[in-house]
Amino acid sequence: MQRTKLNELEQEDDARFRVTEVLRRERVRVLLLTLPPGADVPSHRHDGWDVLIQPLRGRVDLELDGETHVLETGEIACVDGASTFAPKNPGRETLALLVTLVRRD
């Protein structure tokens, strides 16, 4: 068993966003993504993966193939990694997202 305290991985700095790898296996990657207020991640894709996005703290505006979807803390979304997506923090506090990538066959 591998156990990680996510709050110990979070870091505050002046970066546009920060990605911290929590777990890496052959078919699964778990990332902690933190975005300061107003920050966003450029549009991108993860071809060959399913992507689960779960806000741990804050609200995320998730642009998915040109449409904006709002996710709140306690919700989870599964995105086809072939889609183009870009998360943005519209809030006043740092947004923390748990992002899980699951490789497709």
Backbone hydrogen bonds, N-H to C=O, Kabsch-Sander energy under -0.5 kcal/mol:
donor,donor_aa,acceptor,acceptor_aa,energy
3,R,1,M,-0.5
6,L,4,T,-0.8
8,E,5,K,-1.2
9,L,5,K,-0.5
9,L,6,L,-1.5
10,E,6,L,-1.0
13,D,11,Q,-0.5
18,R,34,T,-2.4
20,T,32,L,-2.6
22,V,30,V,-2.9
23,L,30,V,-1.7
25,R,28,V,-3.0
29,R,101,L,-2.3
30,V,23,L,-2.6
31,L,99,V,-3.3
32,L,20,T,-2.9
33,L,31,L,-0.6
33,L,97,L,-2.9
34,T,18,R,-2.5
34,T,32,L,-0.5
35,L,95,L,-2.2
38,G,89,N,-1.8
39,A,36,P,-2.2
41,V,87,P,-2.4
44,H,85,F,-2.0
46,H,81,G,-2.8
49,W,46,H,-1.7
50,D,102,V,-2.6
51,V,79,V,-3.0
52,L,50,D,-0.5
52,L,100,T,-3.2
53,I,51,V,-0.5
53,I,77,A,-2.7
54,Q,98,L,-2.2
56,L,96,A,-3.2
57,R,96,A,-1.6
60,V,71,L,-2.6
61,D,88,K,-2.6
62,L,60,V,-0.8
62,L,69,H,-3.6
63,E,61,D,-0.7
63,E,86,A,-2.5
64,L,62,L,-0.6
64,L,67,E,-3.7
65,D,84,T,-3.3
67,E,64,L,-1.9
69,H,62,L,-2.4
71,L,60,V,-2.5
74,G,55,P,-1.3
75,E,72,E,-2.1
77,A,53,I,-2.2
79,V,51,V,-3.5
79,V,77,A,-0.5
81,G,49,W,-2.2
81,G,79,V,-0.5
83,S,80,D,-2.7
85,F,44,H,-2.6
85,F,83,S,-0.5
86,A,63,E,-2.0
88,K,61,D,-1.7
89,N,39,A,-3.1
95,L,35,L,-3.0
96,A,57,R,-2.2
97,L,33,L,-3.0
98,L,54,Q,-3.0
99,V,31,L,-3.0
99,V,97,L,-0.6
100,T,52,L,-2.5
100,T,98,L,-0.5
101,L,29,R,-3.3
101,L,99,V,-0.5
102,V,50,D,-2.7
102,V,100,T,-0.5
103,R,27,R,-3.0
103,R,101,L,-0.5
104,R,48,G,-2.8
